[in-house]
């Protein structure tokens, strides 16, 4: 092998390694991705039971029901449609009715959203960006002027 051929084989080997590493990174990121939906978006989306998604909206008034242990049932709404959510765990301190939330999880076979995490807003002026954008698009939520 000449010097030129050795250099070319090292370059080709390096490019093959970088290509394989990039492919593995994109594959791993694609497996971890969870898509964001508002309740009304679910009517047109093809979400399969067990598919991991993020569901955002407002906690519907009068729907928070505390069950046995740390299980809580509530509904997430965008004022057009509601989705029943069941969560087992400790809720954030700021979780309450008519507040913006994002839940992560999947739909069960019975059509109930089983959340494994719940995120709530952290002060009175903040709402999660995805929830605020979705509610603004539907004309339900306007930013405060404070």
C-alpha positions in Angstrom: 0.0 0.0 0.0 1.3 3.4 -0.9 1.2 6.3 1.4 -1.7 7.9 -0.5 -3.8 4.7 -0.3 -3.2 4.5 3.5 -4.3 8.1 3.9 -7.4 7.4 1.8 -8.3 4.3 3.8 -8.0 6.2 7.1 -10.2 9.0 5.8 -12.9 6.5 4.5 -12.8 4.6 7.8 -13.2 7.8 9.7 -16.2 8.9 7.6 -17.8 5.5 8.0 -17.4 5.7 11.7 -18.9 9.2 11.8 -21.8 8.1 9.6 -22.5 5.1 11.9 -22.4 7.3 15.0 -24.7 9.9 13.5 -27.2 7.2 12.4 -27.2 5.7 15.9 -27.8 9.2 17.5 -30.7 9.9 15.2 -32.2 6.5 15.9 -31.9 7.0 19.7 -33.5 10.5 19.5 -36.3 9.2 17.4 -37.1 6.5 19.9 -37.2 9.0 22.8 -39.3 11.6 21.1 -42.8 12.3 22.4 -45.1 14.5 20.5 -47.2 17.3 22.0 -51.0 17.3 21.5 -53.9 19.4 22.8 -57.2 17.4 23.5 -58.9 18.7 20.3 -55.9 17.7 18.2 -56.4 14.0 19.2 -59.5 13.7 17.1 -57.4 14.2 13.9 -54.2 12.5 15.1 -53.6 8.8 14.8 -52.3 8.1 18.3 -52.2 4.4 19.1 -52.7 3.0 22.6 -49.2 2.7 24.2 -47.7 5.4 22.0 -45.9 7.9 24.2 -47.1 11.5 23.8 -47.3 14.8 25.7 -50.8 16.0 26.4 -51.3 19.7 27.4 -54.1 22.0 28.3 -55.9 23.3 31.3 -57.0 21.1 34.3 -60.8 21.1 33.9 -62.7 22.6 36.9 -64.4 20.0 39.1 -62.6 17.0 37.7 -59.8 16.4 40.2 -60.6 13.2 42.1 -58.0 11.8 44.5 -58.0 8.0 44.7 -56.3 5.5 46.8 -52.7 6.3 47.7 -51.1 8.7 45.4 -53.5 8.1 42.4 -55.3 11.2 41.0 -57.8 11.4 38.2 -58.5 14.6 36.4 -59.4 15.9 32.9 -57.2 18.1 30.7 -59.2 20.4 28.4 -58.6 23.1 25.8 -62.3 24.2 26.2 -63.3 22.3 23.0 -62.6 18.7 24.2 -61.5 17.0 27.4 -59.3 14.0 28.0 -59.5 12.0 31.2 -56.0 11.5 32.8 -54.9 9.1 35.6 -51.7 9.8 37.4 -50.0 7.9 40.2 -47.4 9.9 42.0 -46.9 13.2 43.8 -48.4 16.1 41.9 -46.5 19.4 41.7 -47.3 21.9 44.5 -48.8 24.3 41.9 -51.1 21.8 40.4 -54.7 23.0 40.6 -57.9 23.4 38.6 -57.9 25.8 35.6 -54.1 25.8 35.5 -51.9 25.0 32.5 -50.3 21.5 32.7 -48.4 19.1 30.5 -48.7 15.4 31.1 -46.5 12.8 29.6 -47.6 9.2 29.1 -49.7 7.1 26.8 -53.3 6.1 26.3 -54.5 2.8 27.7 -56.7 0.4 25.9 -59.8 1.9 27.6 -59.0 5.4 26.1 -57.9 6.9 29.4 -54.6 8.8 29.3 -52.2 7.2 31.8 -49.6 9.8 32.8 -46.2 9.1 34.3 -45.3 12.7 34.8 -47.2 16.0 35.3 -45.7 19.4 34.8 -47.4 22.6 36.1 -46.7 26.2 35.7 -44.4 27.8 38.2 -46.0 31.3 38.8 -49.1 33.2 38.0 -47.7 34.7 34.7 -46.1 31.6 33.2 -47.8 28.9 31.2 -45.9 26.1 29.4 -45.1 27.4 25.9 -46.8 24.5 24.1 -50.0 24.9 26.1 -50.0 28.7 25.7 -49.4 28.4 21.9 -52.1 25.8 21.5 -54.7 27.8 23.6 -53.8 31.0 21.8 -54.3 29.3 18.4 -57.8 28.3 19.5 -58.6 31.8 20.8 -59.0 30.6 24.4 -56.1 32.2 26.3 -54.7 35.7 26.1 -51.5 36.9 27.8 -51.9 39.0 30.8 -50.6 42.6 30.6 -49.0 42.5 34.1 
